[in-house]
Amino acid sequence: MTSNDELRQHYRKLRTDLDATRLEQAAQNLAERVVALTEYQQANRIAAYCAVNGEIGLNPVMDHALALGKEIYLPNLDQQALRFSPYFHGQKMRINKFRLPEPDVSDSEMLSPDELDLVLAPLVVFDSNRNRIGMGGGFYDRSFAFRKSSEQSKPVLIGVAHEMQKVDRIVPEEWDVRLDMIVTDEAIYK
């Protein structure tokens, strides 16, 4: 059986090999599916991310949300669990210790995970049962662990990925937080 680390390495390479045209088309296809979701339409505070290394892009979704007056938040990775920083066009950004862009804001402007309505979470590998393998840092699982042990249904957790990142089956770890849905450039898994 292939380990999570081997899966992660293989699918990160596949993702990184995608050309700019394919990435742009995938982001557009994804956006069409996301903005049509009732969960998106009802959300005001939406967490997204800045795509790097072949991750499926969210710029079309963020542009759509901001045009509708929705609030966009990007993850801040400087602590054990995520906090989310407000994002808008022209926002001053900084590069964090993982070499990822994040809004340059004070701690008081950040939201905790339970203050969000909808989270568009990156992933490296997923299956049709809504299990995900992320980058391996455990940030999303730690940050949204409260969704496992409570009746709270918010925020709605949606994994986003390229369809080619799908595998037949992932055996989840006990700490893994299952997503409510996964949306790709080709399909929706609920």
C-alpha positions as CSV (number, residue, x, y, z in Angstrom):
1,M,0.0,0.0,0.0
2,T,1.2,3.5,-0.8
3,S,1.9,5.7,2.2
4,N,0.3,9.2,2.6
5,D,3.8,10.7,2.1
6,E,4.3,8.8,-1.2
7,L,0.8,9.9,-2.4
8,R,1.6,13.4,-1.4
9,Q,4.9,13.5,-3.2
10,H,3.4,11.9,-6.4
11,Y,0.4,14.2,-6.6
12,R,2.3,17.4,-5.8
13,K,4.6,16.6,-8.7
14,L,1.6,16.0,-11.1
15,R,0.1,19.3,-9.9
16,T,3.4,21.2,-10.3
17,D,3.8,19.9,-13.9
18,L,0.5,21.6,-15.1
19,D,1.0,24.5,-17.5
20,A,-0.4,28.0,-17.0
21,T,-3.2,27.5,-19.6
22,R,-4.4,24.3,-17.9
23,L,-4.2,26.0,-14.5
24,E,-6.2,29.0,-15.7
25,Q,-8.9,26.8,-17.3
26,A,-9.1,24.6,-14.2
27,A,-9.6,27.7,-12.0
28,Q,-12.4,29.0,-14.2
29,N,-14.1,25.6,-14.3
30,L,-13.8,25.3,-10.5
31,A,-15.3,28.8,-10.0
32,E,-18.3,28.0,-12.1
33,R,-19.1,25.1,-9.8
34,V,-18.4,26.9,-6.5
35,V,-20.4,30.0,-7.2
36,A,-23.4,27.9,-8.1
37,L,-23.4,26.2,-4.7
38,T,-26.1,27.2,-2.2
39,E,-23.5,27.0,0.5
40,Y,-21.4,29.7,-1.3
41,Q,-24.4,31.9,-2.1
42,Q,-25.4,31.9,1.6
43,A,-21.9,32.5,2.9
44,N,-20.6,36.0,3.8
45,R,-17.2,35.2,5.4
46,I,-15.3,32.9,3.0
47,A,-11.8,31.5,3.6
48,A,-9.7,30.9,0.5
49,Y,-6.0,30.7,-0.3
50,C,-3.4,32.0,-2.7
51,A,-2.6,29.1,-5.1
52,V,1.1,28.0,-5.3
53,N,2.9,25.0,-6.9
54,G,0.0,24.0,-9.2
55,E,-2.8,24.2,-6.6
56,I,-6.1,24.9,-8.2
57,G,-6.6,28.6,-8.3
58,L,-9.3,30.5,-6.5
59,N,-8.8,34.0,-8.0
60,P,-12.0,33.8,-10.1
61,V,-14.0,32.7,-7.0
62,M,-12.4,35.5,-4.8
63,D,-13.1,38.1,-7.5
64,H,-16.7,37.0,-7.7
65,A,-17.2,37.0,-4.0
66,L,-15.6,40.4,-3.5
67,A,-17.8,41.8,-6.4
68,L,-20.9,40.6,-4.4
69,G,-19.7,42.2,-1.2
70,K,-18.7,39.0,0.5
71,E,-15.6,39.0,2.8
72,I,-12.6,36.9,1.8
73,Y,-10.1,35.7,4.4
74,L,-6.8,34.0,3.8
75,P,-5.0,31.6,6.2
76,N,-2.3,32.9,8.5
77,L,0.1,30.0,9.3
78,D,2.3,31.5,11.9
79,Q,0.8,29.5,14.8
80,Q,-0.2,25.9,15.5
81,A,-3.7,26.4,14.2
82,L,-4.9,28.7,11.5
83,R,-6.3,32.2,11.9
84,F,-7.7,34.0,8.9
85,S,-6.7,37.4,7.7
86,P,-9.0,39.7,5.7
87,Y,-8.2,40.0,2.0
88,F,-9.2,42.5,-0.6
89,H,-7.9,43.7,-4.0
90,G,-4.7,45.8,-3.4
91,Q,-4.2,44.2,0.1
92,K,-0.6,44.5,1.3
93,M,0.8,41.0,1.5
94,R,3.8,39.4,3.3
95,I,5.5,36.1,2.8
96,N,5.3,33.8,5.8
97,K,7.8,31.2,7.1
98,F,6.5,28.6,4.7
99,R,7.1,31.1,1.8
100,L,3.4,31.6,1.2
101,P,1.7,34.9,0.7
102,E,-0.7,36.1,3.4
103,P,-2.3,39.5,4.2
104,D,-0.1,41.8,6.2
105,V,-2.6,42.6,9.0
106,S,-2.5,42.8,12.8
107,D,-3.6,39.9,15.0
108,S,-6.7,41.8,16.0
109,E,-8.0,41.8,12.4
110,M,-7.8,38.0,12.1
111,L,-10.7,35.6,12.6
112,S,-10.7,32.3,14.3
113,P,-11.9,29.3,12.2
114,D,-15.3,29.1,13.9
115,E,-16.1,32.7,12.8
116,L,-16.1,31.7,9.1
117,D,-19.2,30.6,7.0
118,L,-17.4,28.7,4.3
119,V,-13.8,27.4,3.9
120,L,-12.3,26.5,0.5
121,A,-9.5,24.2,1.6
122,P,-6.5,23.2,-0.5
123,L,-5.5,19.5,-0.7
124,V,-3.0,17.3,-2.4
125,V,-5.1,14.1,-2.7
126,F,-8.7,13.2,-2.1
127,D,-11.3,10.4,-2.4
128,S,-15.0,10.4,-3.2
129,N,-15.7,9.9,0.5
130,R,-14.5,13.5,1.1
131,N,-11.3,12.4,2.8
132,R,-8.2,14.6,2.1
133,I,-4.5,14.5,2.4
134,G,-3.0,17.9,2.7
135,M,0.5,19.2,2.7
136,G,1.3,17.3,6.0
137,G,1.4,20.2,8.5
138,G,-2.0,19.3,10.0
139,F,-3.0,23.0,10.1
140,Y,-6.5,22.4,8.7
141,D,-7.2,19.3,10.8
142,R,-6.1,21.1,14.0
143,S,-8.0,24.3,13.1
144,F,-11.3,22.6,12.4
145,A,-11.1,19.8,14.9
146,F,-14.1,21.3,16.6
147,R,-16.2,20.2,13.7
148,K,-15.6,16.5,14.6
149,S,-16.7,16.7,18.2
150,S,-19.6,19.2,18.1
151,E,-22.9,19.6,16.4
152,Q,-21.7,22.7,14.8
153,S,-22.1,22.7,11.0
154,K,-20.2,25.9,10.3
155,P,-18.1,26.7,8.7
156,V,-18.9,24.5,5.7
157,L,-15.7,22.8,4.7
158,I,-15.2,22.4,1.0
159,G,-12.0,20.9,-0.4
160,V,-10.9,22.2,-3.8
161,A,-8.6,20.4,-6.2
162,H,-7.9,19.3,-9.7
163,E,-9.9,16.2,-10.7
164,M,-6.6,14.4,-11.4
165,Q,-5.8,14.5,-7.6
166,K,-8.6,12.0,-6.9
167,V,-7.6,8.5,-5.7
168,D,-9.8,5.4,-5.1
169,R,-9.5,5.4,-1.3
170,I,-7.8,7.2,1.5
171,V,-7.7,5.6,5.0
172,P,-8.3,8.6,7.3
173,E,-6.2,9.1,10.4
174,E,-8.2,9.6,13.7
175,W,-7.4,13.3,13.7
176,D,-8.5,13.9,10.1
177,V,-11.5,16.2,9.7
178,R,-13.7,15.0,6.8
179,L,-14.8,17.6,4.4
180,D,-18.5,18.5,3.8
181,M,-17.8,18.5,0.0
182,I,-15.1,18.4,-2.5
183,V,-15.3,20.5,-5.7
184,T,-12.9,20.0,-8.6
185,D,-12.6,21.4,-12.1
186,E,-14.8,18.5,-13.3
187,A,-17.1,17.4,-10.5
188,I,-18.7,17.8,-7.1
189,Y,-18.4,15.2,-4.4
190,K,-20.9,15.3,-1.5
